[in-house]
Amino acid sequence: MRKIAFDARFIKPEHPDGISRFSLGLIAELSKLTALTVIVCDARVEAKLPKSVAVVWAGDPTSVLEIFTARRLNKTGIDVLFSPMQTTSGLGRKFKLVLTLHDLIYYRHRTPPKEFNPLVRIVWWLYHLSFVPQRLVLNGADAVVTVSNTTKQQMLKHRLTKRPISVIYNAADAAGVVPERNNSDSRILVYMGSFIGYKDVEALIRGVALLPEHTLVCLSRISKQRKAELTALADSLGARVQFENGVSEAEYHQWLIRAQALVTASKDEGFGIPVIEAMERGTPAVVSNLEIFREIGADAANYFNPDHPQSFVDQINRLGEEGVWRSTSQKSIAQAGRFSWQNSAAELFELLNRI
């Protein structure tokens, strides 16, 4: 039997992001299909893993010592390592390596993540000035994974790798029993996501300003400075905006059940897990007209132009029409059913065995 390993060092234990959800979802299902070794660098992450997995400790992947990681992993006897990122070092490896590139957003929006130390931020920024470093990294793997056909086509367009590219879809945790309801008259619009510039939360506020009975409820954690900026905009336009500054999973799901819609005006996106999480619970998604949202939302989602607030208003008002909310809710549940960690893990397992 091949010894398969999963690099879980990119999981954020306190406030899980998209990479964290992708990793935890796949690990949970992959461990049901095979004996699995998981690479960690944080005890809090180890506590989130299935009891059946074997754990191997390695250094922080953002450390300069990352170049020695593959040599250390050689001693564990693993046959193939899957990384949910493209930065796992394969220097000196004796095992097969599969790397993941989620999207090309940071080539279009070159602002390094704030949680990185200054040196890493500089290296990160330089890395994204050209596609050459990315090509060198991806070509150093045996295969490459991405999370959507949209990103795969972008990778092919820019010739980012000579290695085969497989699509392993993102997904959402199972919703369980979804209550029967009709939220056509709800006046709650939910936003879940970061407040970085390209997410264009300002467009949502401009749209809500034209819907005086509605409240935009922003669930994610937000800095004081960013909250002040968005609050000032909302006040100047007369928009009703509520900042929760972080919620638990249970609270998040309850907001989705109460909402008329989940909304996002993002100008760029790698996938959009909140869109699937909402649709899975029968909550319609009103989203910007992006190719990736078209891929995952198909005809179940509702699309608008973020540059035209009235376009947003029209989609929200449409959900209030007789029978529209219920039919959209039903289509949303059916569409979300196409994405599951079980299916994605099965496809990943096949890929890892094939290489």
Buried (B, 14 or more C-beta within 10 A) or exposed (E): EEBBBBBBBBBBBEEBBBBBBBBBBBBBBBBEBBEBBBBBBBEEBBEBBBEEBEEBEBBEBBBEEBEBBBEBBEEBEBBBBBBBBBBBBBEEBEBBBBBBBBBBBBBEBEEBEEEBEEEBBEBBBEBBEEBEEBBEBBEBBBBBBBBBBBBBBBBEEEEBBEBEBBBBBBBBBEBEEBEEBEBBEBBBBBBBBBBBEBBBBBBBBBBBBBBEEBBBBBBBEBEEEBBEBBBEBBEEBEBBBEBBEEBEEEEBBEBBBBBBBBBBBBBBBBBBBBBBBBBBBBBBBBBBEBEBBBBBBBEBBBBBBBEEBEBBBBBBEBBBEEEBBBEBBEBBBEBBEEBBBBBBBBBBBEBBBEB
